[in-house]
Amino acid sequence: MSKVSLKNTSLSRIDKNDRDAFIEAYDLYVDHIYRFIYFKVSNKETAEDLSSAVFLKTWNYLQGGNFLDCKTLKSLLYKIARNLIIDHYRKTSSQQSVSLEDSVFDKGLDVVDERQDIFKEADVSIDIARLEKKLLELKDEYREALLMRYVDELSIGEMSKILDKSKGNTRVLIHRATNALKDLVNLDEAK
């Protein structure tokens, strides 16, 4: 199975004994799952441990023939990741905030656009930093929805499966989260 065909592969197409397909899926999704978890736990080691646990648990589900009402491997991975994060917080009984020091935004963009001048680049950097700060002020549900949609680039359908919401409710959540973020940015500009 090629990586291209794995992106939208239904779980029924990945044979429970096909380790090569699972390894390819791991290579394809490990960075996305790690980033998703890291934004929630803000600790590198914890994010690495939970990411490993996600893939181990997914492999065990596939071995047992359990598919958790998910149609794609990607949605299953995110659903398991989300549940493991919830379990992690239940065990630690303390909420942590996201640290911006090691965030994916600090790594910068590798895209070079020769038409863009340095002043525009500076404006973009300032805007990204402002958005990062405002994301931290949003409630967890809104921040999670925005990160899933715009950073992890999940579809509405994938998000609805992960969040156990209908597609309509997921769209409303994204809309409300976007409006809340806009309100925070506008409030900051008004000062």
NUTI-140726 format. One record per atom (N, C-alpha, C): x, y, z. Coordinates in steps of 0.2 Angstrom, whole numbers, padded with zeros to 4 digits, always signed. Atoms other than C-alpha are relative to their C-alpha. Layout:
BEGIN
XYZ
...
// end
This chain:
BEGIN
+0004-0006+0000
+0000+0000+0000
+0004+0006+0000
-0004-0006+0000
+0007+0017-0004
-0002+0005+0005
+0002-0005-0005
+0007+0032+0007
-0006+0004-0003
+0006-0004+0003
-0005+0041-0005
-0006-0004+0002
+0007+0004-0001
-0018+0027-0003
-0001+0000+0007
+0001+0000-0007
-0016+0027+0016
-0003+0006+0003
+0002-0006-0003
-0021+0045+0018
-0008-0001+0001
+0007+0000-0001
-0040+0041+0016
-0002-0007+0000
+0001+0007+0000
-0039+0022+0019
-0005-0001+0005
+0005+0002-0006
-0054+0015+0028
+0003-0006+0004
-0004+0004-0004
-0049+0004+0042
-0001-0008-0002
+0001+0007+0002
-0057-0012+0034
+0005-0002-0005
-0005+0001+0005
-0043-0010+0020
+0006-0002+0003
-0006+0002-0004
-0029-0012+0033
-0001-0006+0003
+0000+0007-0003
-0027-0030+0036
+0003+0000+0007
-0003+0000-0007
-0024-0034+0055
+0007-0003+0000
-0006+0003+0000
-0009-0043+0050
+0005+0003-0004
-0004-0004+0005
-0002-0030+0038
+0005+0005+0004
-0005-0005-0004
+0013-0023+0048
+0003+0005-0004
-0003-0005+0004
+0020-0014+0033
-0005+0006-0001
+0005-0006+0001
+0004-0004+0030
+0000+0004+0006
+0001-0004-0006
+0003+0000+0048
+0007+0004+0002
-0007-0004+0000
+0022+0006+0048
-0001+0006-0004
+0001-0006+0005
+0018+0017+0033
-0005+0005+0003
+0005-0005-0003
+0003+0024+0042
+0003+0004+0006
-0004-0003-0005
+0014+0027+0057
+0004+0006-0002
-0004-0006+0003
+0026+0037+0047
-0004+0006-0003
+0005-0006+0003
+0012+0047+0039
-0003+0004+0005
+0004-0004-0005
+0003+0052+0055
+0004+0001+0006
-0003-0001-0006
+0016+0052+0069
+0001+0007+0002
-0002-0007-0001
+0021+0070+0067
-0007+0004+0002
+0007-0003-0002
+0002+0075+0067
-0002-0001+0007
+0002+0002-0007
-0002+0065+0082
+0004+0003+0006
-0004-0003-0005
+0013+0071+0092
-0002+0008+0001
+0001-0007-0001
+0009+0089+0088
-0007+0001+0003
+0006-0001-0004
-0009+0087+0093
+0000-0001+0007
-0001+0002-0007
-0004+0079+0109
+0004+0006+0004
-0004-0005-0003
+0009+0092+0112
-0003+0006+0002
+0004-0006-0001
-0003+0106+0111
-0004+0000+0006
+0004+0001-0005
-0013+0098+0124
+0003-0001+0007
-0004+0001-0006
+0000+0093+0137
+0006+0004+0001
-0006-0005+0000
+0014+0106+0133
+0006-0003+0004
-0006+0003-0003
+0027+0093+0139
+0003-0005-0006
-0003+0004+0005
+0039+0085+0126
+0000-0007+0002
-0001+0007-0002
+0042+0069+0135
-0007-0003+0001
+0006+0002-0001
+0024+0067+0140
-0004-0001-0007
+0002+0001+0006
+0019+0070+0122
+0003-0006-0004
-0003+0006+0004
+0031+0057+0115
-0003-0006+0003
+0003+0006-0003
+0025+0044+0128
-0007-0001-0003
+0007+0001+0002
+0007+0047+0123
-0001-0001-0007
+0000+0002+0007
+0011+0047+0105
+0001-0007-0001
-0002+0007+0000
+0019+0030+0107
-0006-0004+0002
+0006+0004-0003
+0004+0024+0117
-0006+0000-0005
+0005+0000+0005
-0008+0030+0103
+0001-0005-0005
-0001+0005+0005
+0000+0019+0090
+0000-0007+0003
+0000+0007-0003
+0002+0004+0102
-0007-0002+0001
+0007+0002-0002
-0016+0005+0107
-0004-0001-0007
+0003+0001+0007
-0021+0007+0088
+0001-0006-0003
-0003+0007+0002
-0011-0008+0084
-0004-0005+0003
+0004+0005-0004
-0020-0018+0098
-0007+0000-0003
+0007+0000+0002
-0037-0012+0092
-0001-0003-0007
+0000+0003+0007
-0033-0017+0074
+0001-0008+0000
-0001+0007-0001
-0027-0034+0080
-0006-0004+0003
+0006+0003-0002
-0043-0037+0089
-0006+0001-0004
+0006-0001+0004
-0054-0031+0075
-0005+0005+0002
+0004-0006-0002
-0061-0016+0084
+0001+0006-0004
-0001-0006+0004
-0064-0001+0075
-0003+0007+0002
+0003-0006-0004
-0073+0011+0087
-0004+0005-0004
+0004-0004+0004
-0085+0017+0074
+0003+0006-0004
-0003-0004+0005
-0072+0026+0064
+0001-0003-0006
+0000+0002+0006
-0071+0025+0046
+0007+0000-0003
-0007+0000+0002
-0053+0030+0043
+0005-0001+0006
-0005+0001-0005
-0037+0026+0052
+0002+0007+0003
-0002-0007-0003
-0033+0045+0054
-0005+0002+0005
+0005-0002-0005
-0050+0048+0063
+0001-0005+0007
-0001+0005-0005
-0046+0032+0074
+0006+0003+0004
-0006-0003-0004
-0029+0039+0079
-0001+0006+0004
+0001-0006-0004
-0035+0056+0084
-0005-0002+0005
+0005+0002-0006
-0050+0048+0094
+0004-0003+0005
-0004+0003-0005
-0037+0037+0103
+0004+0005+0004
-0004-0005-0003
-0026+0052+0106
-0003+0004+0004
+0005-0005-0004
-0040+0063+0112
-0001-0004+0007
+0002+0004-0006
-0045+0049+0125
+0006-0001+0004
-0006+0001-0005
-0027+0046+0131
+0002+0007+0003
-0001-0007-0003
-0025+0065+0134
-0005+0001+0006
+0005-0001-0005
-0041+0065+0144
+0002-0005+0006
-0002+0005-0005
-0035+0049+0154
+0006+0003+0003
-0006-0003-0002
-0018+0058+0156
-0002+0006+0005
+0002-0005-0004
-0027+0073+0164
-0003-0002+0006
+0004+0003-0006
-0038+0062+0175
+0006-0002+0005
-0005+0003-0005
-0022+0054+0182
+0004+0005+0003
-0004-0005-0003
-0012+0070+0185
-0004+0005+0004
+0004-0005-0004
-0027+0080+0191
+0002+0007+0000
-0002-0007+0000
-0019+0096+0186
+0000+0002-0008
+0000-0003+0007
-0022+0107+0170
+0007+0003-0001
-0006-0003+0002
-0006+0113+0161
-0002+0005-0006
+0001-0005+0006
-0005+0128+0149
+0005-0002-0005
-0004+0001+0006
+0003+0127+0132
+0006+0004+0001
-0006-0004+0000
+0021+0133+0132
+0002+0002-0007
-0001-0003+0007
+0025+0144+0117
+0008-0001-0002
-0007+0000+0001
+0044+0141+0119
+0002-0005-0005
-0002+0005+0004
+0044+0125+0110
-0006-0002-0005
+0006+0001+0005
+0028+0127+0099
+0002-0001-0007
-0001+0000+0007
+0027+0123+0081
+0001+0006-0004
+0000-0006+0003
+0025+0141+0077
+0007+0003+0001
-0007-0003-0001
+0043+0145+0084
+0004-0003-0005
-0004+0003+0004
+0050+0134+0071
+0001+0004-0007
+0000-0005+0006
+0046+0147+0057
-0003-0004-0006
+0003+0003+0006
+0040+0144+0040
+0006-0002-0005
-0006+0002+0005
+0052+0135+0027
-0002+0002-0007
+0002-0002+0007
+0042+0142+0012
+0004+0007-0001
-0003-0007+0002
+0052+0156+0003
-0004+0003-0006
+0004-0003+0005
+0042+0168-0007
+0004+0007-0001
-0005-0005+0002
+0054+0180-0016
-0004+0007-0001
+0004-0006+0002
+0039+0192-0020
-0001+0004+0007
+0002-0003-0006
+0037+0195-0001
+0006+0004+0003
-0006-0004-0002
+0047+0210+0006
+0001-0001+0008
-0001+0001-0007
+0054+0210+0024
-0005+0003+0004
+0005-0003-0005
+0041+0222+0031
-0006-0005+0000
+0006+0004+0000
+0027+0210+0026
+0002-0006+0004
-0002+0006-0004
+0037+0195+0034
-0001+0002+0007
+0000-0002-0007
+0039+0205+0050
-0008+0001+0002
+0007+0000-0002
+0020+0209+0050
-0003-0007+0001
+0002+0006+0000
+0016+0191+0047
+0002-0004+0007
-0002+0002-0007
+0027+0186+0062
-0003+0003+0006
+0004-0003-0006
+0019+0198+0073
-0007-0002+0001
+0007+0003+0000
+0002+0192+0068
+0000-0007+0003
+0000+0007-0002
+0006+0174+0071
+0002+0000+0008
-0001-0001-0007
+0013+0179+0088
-0006+0002+0004
+0007-0002-0004
-0003+0188+0093
-0005-0005+0000
+0004+0005+0000
-0013+0174+0087
+0001-0006+0005
-0002+0006-0005
-0003+0161+0098
-0002+0003+0007
+0002-0002-0007
-0006+0172+0113
-0007+0000+0001
+0007+0000-0001
-0024+0174+0110
-0003-0007+0000
+0002+0007-0001
-0026+0155+0107
+0000-0002+0007
-0001+0002-0006
-0020+0153+0124
-0006+0002+0005
+0005-0003-0004
-0034+0164+0131
-0007-0003-0002
+0006+0004+0002
-0048+0153+0122
-0001-0005+0005
+0002+0006-0004
-0057+0140+0132
+0003-0006-0004
-0004+0006+0003
-0049+0122+0128
-0004-0002-0006
+0004+0003+0006
-0064+0116+0117
+0001+0004-0006
-0001-0004+0005
-0062+0131+0106
+0007+0000-0003
-0007+0001+0002
-0043+0130+0105
+0001-0007-0004
+0000+0007+0003
-0044+0111+0101
-0003+0000-0007
+0003+0000+0007
-0056+0114+0087
+0004+0004-0005
-0004-0004+0005
-0046+0128+0079
+0007-0004-0002
-0006+0003+0002
-0030+0118+0080
-0001-0006-0004
+0002+0006+0004
-0038+0102+0073
-0002+0002-0007
+0003-0002+0006
-0046+0112+0059
+0006+0003-0004
-0004-0004+0004
-0032+0124+0054
+0007-0002+0001
-0007+0002+0000
-0016+0117+0060
+0001-0007-0002
+0000+0007+0002
-0019+0098+0058
-0004-0001-0006
+0003+0000+0007
-0030+0102+0043
-0005-0006+0000
+0004+0005+0000
-0043+0089+0048
-0007+0002-0003
+0007-0001+0003
-0060+0088+0039
-0005+0001+0005
+0005+0000-0005
-0076+0092+0047
-0003-0007+0002
+0002+0007-0002
-0081+0074+0046
+0005-0004+0005
-0004+0003-0005
-0065+0068+0054
+0000+0003+0007
+0001-0003-0007
-0067+0081+0068
-0006-0002+0003
+0006+0002-0003
-0085+0076+0071
+0001-0007+0003
-0002+0007-0002
-0079+0058+0073
+0004+0000+0007
-0005-0001-0006
-0065+0063+0085
-0004+0003+0006
+0003-0004-0005
-0076+0075+0095
-0007-0003+0002
+0006+0003-0001
-0091+0064+0095
-0006+0005+0000
+0005-0005+0001
-0102+0078+0088
-0002-0001-0007
+0003+0000+0006
-0113+0079+0073
+0005+0005-0005
-0004-0005+0005
-0105+0088+0057
-0003+0007+0001
+0003-0006-0001
-0117+0102+0060
+0003+0004+0007
-0002-0002-0007
-0112+0104+0079
+0008+0002-0001
-0008-0001+0001
-0093+0103+0073
+0001+0007-0003
+0000-0006+0003
-0096+0117+0061
-0002+0006+0004
+0002-0006-0005
-0105+0128+0074
+0006+0001+0005
-0006+0000-0004
-0090+0124+0086
+0006+0004-0003
-0006-0003+0004
-0077+0130+0073
-0002+0007-0001
+0003-0007+0001
-0088+0146+0069
+0001+0004+0007
-0001-0003-0007
-0089+0150+0088
+0007+0001+0002
-0007-0001-0002
-0071+0147+0091
+0003+0006-0004
-0003-0005+0004
-0066+0158+0076
-0003+0007+0002
+0003-0007-0002
-0078+0172+0082
+0003+0002+0007
-0003-0002-0007
-0071+0171+0100
+0007+0002-0001
-0007-0002+0001
-0053+0172+0093
+0000+0007-0003
+0000-0007+0003
-0058+0187+0082
-0002+0005+0005
+0002-0004-0005
-0066+0195+0097
+0006+0002+0004
-0006-0001-0004
-0050+0193+0107
+0005+0005-0004
-0005-0004+0004
-0039+0200+0093
-0003+0007-0001
+0003-0007+0001
-0051+0215+0090
+0000+0004+0007
+0000-0004-0007
-0052+0219+0109
+0007+0002+0001
-0007-0002-0001
-0033+0219+0109
+0002+0006-0004
-0002-0006+0005
-0032+0231+0094
-0003+0006+0003
+0004-0006-0003
-0045+0242+0103
+0004+0004+0005
-0004-0003-0005
-0033+0245+0117
+0005+0005-0002
// end
